[in-house]
Amino acid sequence: MNGNAGYLFYKDYYEDADWHKLDNNQSLFEKKSDEIINLGFNKYNFSIENTQYFQLATTYPGLVLGTGYHHETGVIGEFKIGFYFDHTSGLPVIPGSSIKGLLRSAFPNRTSKNLSKDNKDQRDAYIKEILAKMGIENFESKEIDKLELEIFEGIKDESAKKVSEKYLPMYQRDIFHDAFPVTVGNNGLFSDDFITPHKENPLKNPDPLKFLKVAPKVSFQFNFDLKNSDGIFSKEKKLELFLNILLDFGVGAKTNVGYGQFDDSEETRDKVLRDINNLCSEQKELKALASMTDSERQEAEKQKFIKEINNYQGKPSKLFKNWTDNESLKEDPDVARAFSKIATLKVNNKWSRQTKHICKILKINYEQLEQLQSN
């Protein structure tokens, strides 16, 4: 991003203002507002090691954050409502604490004294409905309560008296990180919008109040460090549960009038679920590799590459380069036999590098390889 939006919004915005005659600042504030809206944004690569995440894109009218912060002098043309930015990057972020609070609000919260029994039962039924859509049937209310306490309070055994037996150690608890924007649509990262509050006289034209918002089609990456719940829930299922809740509830301010909602089309939902499964599978593989001996790790790497060859679609030139660049696999006969099935044998009626490399390893001639591939 070309500039720190948080600095521009809260500091630079008022730096050159005329505090003796506030009405003289209208053109200045309009210029400052335009500078923020027109800030450029490059694709943002954000990742934390060993975390789980998914990405969701905002829909019209956009996303509003931090409306409780003060930002107003009363002059026409300025942004009237506050906004929440990451202090260091200046990016609009959804705080991890807000995400955690939103997700918790979907659960029954049996220990709360501020909720009625009917409200708690409705939340319980909602979670059961989501779990049923995920293919988890007959998940009892007491199991939902236990899952809730473990996720949000780190309680593993509510009945235990010793602290060490009641609570999970900090490193075993689920962590909710901030959500950051990673890509933007054609409208950029920011946009402006207006609200028109009516006062005592409903027939009098209201004064429009301008405020800053995140534009539609901005993708946010939601980041978690989740743990498998002992005998209850895997972290993949937690991530899918959180996804469904966020798509149903939205985040941020003014969600009751459409803000803070994300694209929940069937196509998008299916893609996000595939990404979740692929990510968790990769992390399982990395964890398994870390516990292996060198020879076991090399064999696992070989089998994974052979599987990739067997499932490969398209021209094999890129895959061939990956193979020959891998010092531990480039002379392996098992990989050569697998690659022989997809190799491009000739280029411009001449035997290819792929053919020569495979034949050298398998100790066969070019015609034998051609016969082998045709079978």
C-alpha positions in Angstrom: 0.0 0.0 0.0 1.3 3.4 -0.9 1.1 5.1 2.5 -0.1 4.3 5.9 -3.9 4.7 5.8 -4.1 4.8 9.6 -1.6 7.7 9.8 -3.4 9.6 7.0 -6.8 9.1 8.6 -6.0 10.0 12.2 -2.9 12.2 12.0 -2.2 13.8 8.6 -6.0 14.4 8.1 -6.1 17.3 10.6 -2.5 18.4 10.5 -3.0 21.4 8.2 -6.5 22.3 9.5 -7.5 25.8 10.4 -8.7 25.4 14.0 -9.9 29.0 14.3 -12.3 28.8 11.4 -13.4 25.2 11.0 -15.6 25.9 8.0 -12.6 26.8 6.0 -11.4 23.2 6.1 -14.0 21.6 3.8 -11.9 21.5 0.7 -8.9 20.3 2.7 -10.8 17.4 4.3 -12.3 16.4 0.9 -8.8 16.3 -0.5 -7.5 14.2 2.4 -10.5 11.8 2.1 -9.7 11.3 -1.6 -6.1 10.6 -0.9 -7.1 7.8 1.5 -9.6 6.3 -0.9 -7.1 6.4 -3.8 -4.3 4.6 -2.0 -2.9 1.9 -4.1 -2.7 -1.7 -2.8 -0.5 -4.6 -3.8 -1.3 -8.2 -3.1 -0.4 -8.8 0.5 1.2 -12.1 1.4 0.5 -12.8 5.0 1.2 -16.0 6.7 2.1 -17.3 10.2 3.9 -20.6 10.4 1.8 -23.7 11.3 -1.5 -21.7 11.3 -4.7 -22.5 9.5 -6.5 -19.9 7.4 -9.1 -19.2 4.8 -9.9 -16.2 2.6 -13.3 -14.5 2.1 -14.2 -11.6 -0.2 -16.4 -8.7 1.0 -19.7 -8.1 -0.9 -21.7 -4.9 -1.5 -21.9 -2.5 0.3 -18.5 -3.4 2.0 -17.1 -3.6 5.5 -17.1 -1.1 8.3 -14.7 -1.3 11.3 -14.0 0.7 14.4 -17.0 3.0 14.3 -16.7 3.5 18.0 -13.5 5.6 17.5 -14.0 9.4 17.3 -13.2 11.2 14.0 -15.2 14.4 13.5 -15.0 18.2 13.7 -18.4 18.8 12.3 -17.2 20.2 9.0 -19.0 19.1 5.7 -16.9 16.9 3.6 -14.9 15.1 6.3 -15.2 11.4 7.4 -17.6 11.5 10.3 -17.0 8.1 11.8 -13.9 6.4 13.1 -12.1 3.4 11.6 -9.8 0.7 12.8 -6.4 0.2 11.3 -3.4 -1.9 12.1 -1.0 0.5 13.7 2.2 -0.7 11.9 1.0 -1.4 8.4 -2.0 1.0 8.3 -4.1 -1.8 6.8 -7.8 -2.2 7.8 -7.8 -5.3 9.9 -10.4 -7.3 11.8 -8.9 -7.9 15.3 -8.6 -11.5 16.4 -10.4 -10.6 19.6 -13.4 -9.4 17.6 -13.4 -12.6 15.5 -13.2 -14.7 18.6 -16.1 -12.7 20.2 -18.2 -13.1 17.1 -17.7 -16.8 16.9 -18.4 -17.2 20.6 -21.7 -15.3 20.2 -23.0 -18.2 18.0 -22.5 -20.7 20.9 -25.0 -21.3 23.7 -22.7 -19.8 26.5 -24.5 -21.8 29.2 -22.4 -20.1 31.9 -23.7 -16.6 31.0 -26.2 -15.0 33.4 -27.2 -12.4 30.8 -28.8 -14.8 28.3 -32.3 -16.3 28.6 -32.8 -20.0 28.4 -34.6 -19.6 25.1 -31.7 -17.6 23.6 -29.2 -20.3 24.7 -31.4 -23.1 23.3 -31.7 -21.2 19.9 -27.9 -20.9 19.7 -27.6 -24.6 20.6 -30.0 -25.5 17.8 -28.0 -23.2 15.4 -24.7 -25.0 16.1 -26.4 -28.4 15.7 -27.8 -27.3 12.3 -24.3 -26.1 11.1 -22.7 -29.4 12.3 -25.4 -31.4 10.5 -24.5 -29.6 7.3 -20.9 -30.6 7.9 -21.9 -34.2 8.2 -21.7 -34.4 12.0 -24.9 -35.8 13.2 -26.2 -36.4 16.8 -23.7 -34.0 18.4 -25.3 -33.5 21.8 -25.8 -30.2 23.7 -23.3 -31.2 26.4 -20.7 -31.9 23.7 -21.3 -28.4 22.2 -20.9 -26.9 25.7 -17.6 -28.7 26.2 -16.3 -27.7 22.8 -17.2 -24.1 23.5 -15.4 -24.0 26.8 -12.3 -25.6 25.3 -12.1 -23.3 22.3 -12.9 -20.0 24.0 -11.8 -20.4 27.6 -9.2 -23.2 27.4 -11.2 -25.4 29.9 -10.7 -29.1 29.4 -12.4 -30.4 32.5 -15.0 -28.1 34.0 -15.5 -30.3 37.1 -11.8 -30.5 38.0 -10.7 -28.6 41.1 -6.9 -28.3 40.3 -6.1 -25.6 37.9 -3.6 -27.8 36.1 -6.4 -30.4 35.5 -9.1 -27.9 34.7 -7.3 -25.7 32.1 -5.3 -26.4 29.0 -1.7 -25.0 29.0 -1.5 -21.8 26.9 0.4 -23.5 24.1 -2.4 -26.1 23.7 -5.2 -23.4 23.4 -6.7 -22.1 20.2 -5.5 -18.7 19.0 -7.4 -16.2 17.0 -5.1 -13.9 14.9 -6.1 -10.7 13.1 -7.6 -10.9 9.6 -5.8 -8.9 7.0 -6.7 -7.9 3.4 -4.8 -9.8 0.8 -6.3 -8.9 -2.5 -8.6 -6.1 -3.8 -11.1 -5.8 -6.7 -11.3 -3.1 -9.3 -12.7 -0.6 -6.8 -9.5 -0.7 -4.7 -9.2 -1.1 -0.9 -11.3 1.8 0.4 -14.4 3.6 -0.6 -16.7 6.2 0.9 -20.4 5.9 1.9 -23.1 8.0 3.5 -25.7 7.7 6.2 -28.6 10.1 6.5 -29.9 10.2 10.1 -33.3 11.9 10.6 -33.7 14.1 13.6 -36.9 15.3 15.3 -38.6 16.5 12.1 -39.0 13.4 9.8 -40.0 15.7 6.9 -36.8 17.8 7.0 -34.0 16.8 4.6 -31.3 15.0 6.6 -27.6 16.0 6.5 -25.6 13.2 4.8 -22.7 12.0 6.9 -19.7 10.6 5.0 -17.7 7.7 6.4 -14.9 5.4 5.3 -15.4 1.7 4.5 -13.6 -1.2 3.0 -14.8 -1.6 -0.6 -16.6 -4.7 -2.0 -14.5 -7.6 -3.5 -11.7 -7.2 -1.0 -10.4 -10.6 0.2 -9.5 -10.9 3.9 -7.4 -13.8 5.2 -8.7 -15.2 8.5 -5.9 -16.7 10.5 -6.1 -19.2 13.4 -3.7 -21.5 15.3 -6.1 -24.3 16.1 -5.5 -27.5 18.0 -7.3 -30.9 17.8 -9.8 -31.2 20.6 -9.2 -34.4 22.6 -11.8 -36.9 21.4 -14.2 -34.2 20.2 -13.2 -32.2 17.2 -10.3 -31.9 14.7 -8.9 -28.5 13.8 -10.1 -29.0 10.2 -13.7 -29.3 11.5 -13.2 -26.2 13.8 -12.0 -24.2 10.8 -15.1 -25.3 8.7 -17.4 -24.5 11.6 -15.8 -21.0 12.0 -16.2 -20.5 8.2 -19.9 -21.2 8.3 -20.5 -18.9 11.3 -18.6 -16.0 9.6 -20.6 -16.5 6.4 -23.9 -16.5 8.3 -23.2 -13.6 10.7 -20.7 -11.3 8.9 -18.3 -9.1 10.8 -17.8 -5.5 11.8 -20.4 -2.8 12.3 -23.8 -2.3 10.6 -24.2 -5.9 9.7 -27.9 -5.6 10.1 -28.1 -3.3 7.0 -25.8 -5.5 4.9 -22.3 -4.4 5.7 -19.6 -6.9 6.8 -21.0 -9.8 4.7 -18.8 -12.1 2.5 -19.3 -14.0 -0.7 -21.0 -17.2 0.3 -21.9 -18.6 -3.1 -21.8 -22.4 -3.4 -18.8 -22.1 -5.8 -16.8 -19.9 -3.3 -17.8 -22.1 -0.3 -16.6 -25.3 -2.1 -13.3 -23.6 -3.1 -12.6 -22.4 0.5 -13.4 -25.9 1.9 -11.0 -27.5 -0.6 -8.3 -25.0 0.3 -8.9 -25.8 4.0 -8.6 -29.6 3.4 -5.5 -29.1 1.3 -3.8 -26.8 3.8 -4.5 -29.1 6.7 -3.3 -32.2 4.7 0.0 -30.3 3.9 0.5 -29.4 7.5 -0.1 -33.1 8.6 2.5 -34.2 6.0 5.0 -31.6 7.2 4.5 -32.7 10.8 4.9 -36.4 9.9 8.1 -35.6 7.9 9.6 -33.8 10.9 9.4 -37.0 13.0 11.0 -39.2 10.3 14.6 -40.3 9.9 16.5 -39.0 6.8 15.9 -42.3 4.8 12.2 -42.3 5.8 11.8 -38.7 4.8 13.5 -39.3 1.4 11.2 -42.3 0.7 8.1 -40.2 1.6 9.3 -37.4 -0.7 9.8 -39.9 -3.5 6.4 -41.4 -3.1 4.8 -38.0 -3.0 6.5 -37.0 -6.3 5.6 -40.3 -8.0 1.9 -39.6 -7.0 2.2 -36.1 -8.5 3.6 -37.7 -11.7 0.7 -40.2 -11.9 -1.9 -37.5 -11.4 -0.2 -34.9 -13.7 -2.2 -33.3 -16.6 -0.6 -31.3 -19.3 2.9 -30.9 -20.8 5.5 -32.6 -18.5 8.4 -30.1 -19.2 7.9 -28.2 -15.9 7.6 -31.4 -13.9 10.7 -32.8 -15.6 12.7 -29.7 -14.6 11.5 -30.2 -10.9 12.6 -33.8 -11.1 16.1 -33.1 -12.5 16.6 -30.2 -10.1 16.0 -32.5 -7.2 19.4 -33.9 -6.2 18.0 -36.8 -4.2 15.5 -38.0 -6.9 17.0 -37.1 -10.3 18.7 -40.5 -10.7 16.0 -42.6 -9.0 14.8 -45.5 -11.2 11.3 -45.6 -9.5 10.7 -42.0 -10.5 12.1 -42.7 -14.0 9.7 -45.6 -14.5 6.7 -43.4 -13.4 7.9 -40.5 -15.6 8.3 -42.7 -18.6 4.5 -42.9 -18.9 4.0 -39.2 -19.4 7.4 -38.2 -21.0 7.5 -36.3 -24.3 9.7 -38.7 -26.2 10.5 -36.6 -29.3 10.8 -32.9 -30.1 11.0 -31.9 -33.8 11.4 -35.6 -34.6 14.5 -35.9 -32.4 14.7 -37.8 -29.1 14.1 -35.4 -26.2 16.1 -34.7 -23.1 13.4 -36.5 -21.1 13.9 -39.6 -23.2 17.6 -39.5 -22.9 17.5 -39.0 -19.1 15.0 -41.8 -18.5 16.9 -44.3 -20.7 20.2 -43.5 -19.0 18.7 -44.3 -15.6 16.7 -47.4 -16.7 19.5 -48.6 -19.0 17.3 -49.2 -22.0 17.4 -47.8 -25.5 15.1 -45.2 -27.0 13.0 -47.7 -28.9 12.4 -49.8 -25.8 11.2 -46.7 -24.0 8.8 -45.9 -26.9 7.5 -49.5 -26.7 7.2 -49.2 -22.9 5.1 -46.0 -23.2 2.8 -47.4 -25.9 1.9 -50.3 -23.7 
